[in-house]
């Protein structure tokens, strides 16, 4: 579904704050591995993590180790109120949520 391009060294300089994010490929069959002449458009994407505090913390650390997001860019974890779909049972760990808004480049 998604093709990954290795970022050029100039990507970080041209678009500070986006990190080394891949750009999407064009739709034509002959441009595989090349980038369009059209300038990329920045778009904000929101990531939401749901789970235990330990699970959220571990996921944030993994994404940081992969170079995707700084841990300080995530919101503080907030408790998720129990719903009828996921009823809170005694002894069941509380579900938490953390949010990250990231800018990605869309060609």
Backbone bond lengths (Angstrom), bond angles and torsions (degrees), N, CA, C in turn:
res aa  C-N    CA-C-N  psi(-1)  N-CA   C-N-CA  omega(-1)  CA-C   N-CA-C  phi
1 X - - - 1.446 - - 1.531 111.32 -
2 X 1.338 117.29 -42.33 1.453 121.02 -179.85 1.515 108.95 -116.60
3 X 1.315 116.29 137.19 1.453 121.40 174.22 1.520 107.58 -104.51
4 X 1.306 116.23 139.49 1.456 121.07 -177.83 1.512 109.48 -108.15
5 X 1.319 116.24 128.43 1.461 122.29 175.23 1.515 108.41 -107.71
6 X 1.310 116.49 137.72 1.451 119.27 173.13 1.524 107.89 -66.47
7 X 1.349 117.91 130.38 1.460 120.05 -178.53 1.525 111.68 -70.44
8 X 1.334 115.32 147.85 1.455 121.13 173.41 1.519 108.58 -77.06
9 X 1.316 117.23 157.67 1.463 121.42 177.93 1.520 110.58 -62.98
10 X 1.331 117.24 -27.08 1.466 120.47 -177.78 1.522 112.57 -78.34
11 X 1.337 119.59 -11.91 1.463 121.58 -178.01 1.517 112.08 -59.02
12 X 1.343 117.59 -44.58 1.455 120.44 -178.39 1.523 111.46 -67.62
13 X 1.329 118.20 -34.47 1.457 121.24 -178.22 1.522 111.25 -74.07
14 X 1.328 116.61 -36.87 1.464 119.80 -177.65 1.518 112.20 -75.59
15 X 1.319 118.18 -30.19 1.459 122.23 -174.73 1.519 109.88 -134.31
16 X 1.340 118.51 73.68 1.454 119.74 -178.36 1.524 110.44 -61.18
17 X 1.317 116.83 146.50 1.448 121.50 178.60 1.520 113.59 91.27
18 X 1.330 117.38 -9.43 1.460 118.63 179.82 1.505 111.35 -98.35
19 X 1.319 119.02 -11.73 1.454 121.03 -178.96 1.513 110.58 68.24
20 X 1.304 116.57 -168.76 1.463 121.18 -180.00 1.521 109.17 -89.35
21 X 1.298 116.37 76.48 1.455 120.96 -178.59 1.516 110.35 -98.01
22 X 1.341 117.15 141.74 1.459 119.62 178.66 1.514 111.22 -72.47
23 X 1.308 115.82 150.54 1.456 121.34 173.93 1.514 107.90 -101.03
24 X 1.332 116.50 150.03 1.457 119.49 -179.17 1.516 110.08 -74.95
25 X 1.320 115.63 158.09 1.455 121.38 177.75 1.520 109.62 -84.01
26 X 1.327 116.03 155.67 1.457 120.13 174.27 1.512 110.01 -69.46
27 X 1.331 117.84 172.73 1.449 120.99 -176.31 1.514 112.78 -87.68
28 X 1.327 118.93 -15.51 1.460 121.39 -178.45 1.517 111.76 -73.29
29 X 1.342 116.73 153.00 1.447 120.86 -177.79 1.513 112.87 -78.04
30 X 1.341 119.41 -23.91 1.459 121.64 -175.67 1.518 113.76 -88.20
31 X 1.329 117.98 -6.39 1.462 119.59 -176.51 1.520 111.98 -102.96
32 X 1.320 118.29 23.36 1.458 121.46 -178.60 1.526 110.03 -59.81
33 X 1.325 115.95 123.11 1.454 120.62 178.50 1.516 114.18 85.05
34 X 1.321 118.30 1.02 1.458 120.89 176.95 1.512 108.93 -114.38
35 X 1.293 115.33 161.49 1.462 120.13 -178.05 1.517 110.27 -105.81
36 X 1.294 114.94 151.35 1.456 121.63 179.02 1.522 109.90 -69.49
37 X 1.339 116.13 156.55 1.460 120.57 176.60 1.518 111.00 -77.76
38 X 1.325 116.99 -16.57 1.460 122.01 178.29 1.531 108.96 -68.86
39 X 1.333 118.59 133.15 1.468 119.34 -179.36 1.533 110.35 -66.36
40 X 1.325 117.50 142.25 1.455 120.00 179.72 1.523 111.29 -67.29
41 X 1.317 115.16 148.55 1.455 122.05 -179.99 1.528 109.23 -104.18
42 X 1.329 118.34 126.01 1.462 118.70 177.44 1.532 110.25 -73.18
43 X 1.316 115.60 140.87 1.467 121.32 178.03 1.517 108.19 -138.94
44 X 1.325 116.20 138.62 1.463 120.06 178.81 1.529 109.21 -87.93
45 X 1.328 114.41 134.35 1.454 122.22 178.67 1.526 107.35 -123.48
46 X 1.317 116.48 136.32 1.466 120.16 -179.37 1.524 109.64 -107.38
47 X 1.326 115.09 127.67 1.462 122.10 176.49 1.519 107.99 -106.19
48 X 1.329 116.84 135.80 1.460 121.33 177.30 1.523 108.88 -126.83
49 X 1.311 115.96 127.66 1.457 121.86 176.07 1.516 108.45 -106.12
50 X 1.320 117.06 132.46 1.459 123.35 175.74 1.515 108.19 -121.79
51 X 1.316 117.07 136.37 1.458 120.62 176.55 1.514 111.10 157.40
52 X 1.318 115.15 -162.30 1.465 120.26 177.80 1.530 108.65 -74.22
53 X 1.322 115.41 162.55 1.467 119.46 177.61 1.525 110.56 -59.80
54 X 1.331 117.04 -39.88 1.465 120.32 179.92 1.528 110.89 -65.87
55 X 1.332 117.31 -40.97 1.464 120.97 179.83 1.524 112.05 -66.42
56 X 1.321 116.35 -41.58 1.463 120.71 178.51 1.524 110.26 -65.94
57 X 1.329 116.69 -45.17 1.463 120.98 179.75 1.522 110.85 -60.11
58 X 1.327 117.63 -43.97 1.468 121.28 -179.13 1.520 110.75 -64.97
59 X 1.329 117.84 -41.71 1.462 121.34 179.93 1.525 111.09 -64.20
60 X 1.325 117.15 -42.17 1.467 121.17 177.93 1.531 110.04 -61.67
61 X 1.323 117.34 -40.84 1.471 120.73 179.26 1.526 111.44 -67.13
62 X 1.331 117.51 -37.99 1.467 120.88 177.43 1.527 110.27 -64.67
63 X 1.339 117.50 -46.33 1.464 120.50 179.36 1.528 111.18 -63.15
64 X 1.329 117.18 -33.11 1.456 120.59 176.34 1.531 110.56 -69.04
65 X 1.340 116.99 -43.41 1.468 120.88 179.53 1.529 110.98 -63.03
66 X 1.333 117.40 -31.01 1.460 121.72 177.18 1.529 112.29 -79.42
67 X 1.341 116.93 -5.99 1.457 121.01 178.49 1.520 113.79 82.28
68 X 1.334 117.52 16.54 1.467 119.37 -176.74 1.524 112.72 -85.99
69 X 1.319 117.71 -45.02 1.464 119.59 -175.46 1.520 110.16 -148.23
70 X 1.318 115.94 141.50 1.446 122.12 176.17 1.535 108.58 -76.38
71 X 1.321 118.44 139.21 1.464 119.96 -179.71 1.534 113.42 -56.98
72 X 1.341 117.40 -31.28 1.461 120.04 -179.92 1.527 113.12 -72.90
73 X 1.338 117.75 -11.29 1.462 120.70 178.62 1.530 112.23 -79.68
74 X 1.326 117.51 -15.80 1.463 121.85 179.78 1.527 110.07 -81.60
75 X 1.316 116.45 150.92 1.461 120.22 173.68 1.520 109.04 -69.31
76 X 1.324 115.71 161.83 1.459 118.93 170.56 1.527 107.24 -65.76
77 X 1.328 118.22 145.17 1.470 119.27 177.90 1.523 110.83 -62.07
78 X 1.313 115.19 138.32 1.463 121.00 177.42 1.529 108.42 -123.15
79 X 1.336 117.31 142.09 1.463 119.00 -179.12 1.526 110.78 -70.51
80 X 1.320 114.91 142.24 1.461 121.39 177.67 1.523 107.10 -98.19
81 X 1.338 117.95 125.29 1.468 118.15 179.47 1.530 110.54 -66.47
82 X 1.329 117.39 143.58 1.464 119.70 178.48 1.527 110.39 -63.01
83 X 1.334 116.36 146.55 1.458 121.64 178.48 1.521 109.12 -119.70
84 X 1.322 115.74 175.71 1.460 119.33 178.22 1.525 110.94 -68.69
85 X 1.343 117.18 -24.61 1.457 120.87 178.85 1.518 110.16 -75.68
86 X 1.312 116.35 -38.51 1.466 121.55 -178.01 1.523 108.48 -123.75
87 X 1.350 116.67 74.48 1.470 118.32 -176.05 1.518 111.42 -66.79
88 X 1.327 114.87 142.84 1.461 119.62 177.85 1.519 109.92 -78.99
89 X 1.287 116.83 120.35 1.456 121.88 177.29 1.512 108.21 -103.05
90 X 1.322 116.69 148.20 1.466 117.98 176.44 1.527 110.27 -57.27
91 X 1.300 116.70 133.52 1.448 121.46 -179.65 1.518 114.03 88.00
92 X 1.349 116.95 -12.27 1.468 120.00 178.55 1.528 108.18 -79.27
93 X 1.352 118.04 134.94 1.469 118.89 -179.34 1.522 111.83 -64.61
94 X 1.304 114.95 146.72 1.463 122.06 177.56 1.523 109.75 -65.15
95 X 1.321 117.27 139.99 1.459 121.55 174.82 1.525 108.28 -89.39
96 X 1.344 115.14 135.85 1.453 122.49 -179.36 1.515 109.60 -121.07
97 X 1.325 116.32 166.10 1.459 121.72 179.06 1.527 108.89 -139.47
98 X 1.332 115.91 141.45 1.466 122.38 172.27 1.527 107.40 -132.52
99 X 1.330 116.54 144.98 1.459 121.97 -173.84 1.529 109.95 -124.36
100 X 1.335 115.55 141.23 1.455 122.76 174.85 1.525 107.90 -132.56
101 X 1.319 117.42 131.62 1.450 121.71 172.20 1.518 107.00 -108.72
102 X 1.326 116.24 123.77 1.469 122.75 -174.10 1.524 108.47 -125.50
103 X 1.329 117.11 142.39 1.453 121.51 175.04 1.527 108.78 -94.10
104 X 1.339 115.86 125.44 1.462 121.51 176.56 1.517 107.71 -118.22
105 X 1.316 116.04 159.46 1.463 120.57 -179.44 1.523 109.86 -102.30
106 X 1.312 116.49 127.42 1.455 123.60 -179.36 1.522 107.85 -112.07
107 X 1.332 116.46 128.07 1.468 120.94 177.65 1.496 109.66 -90.69
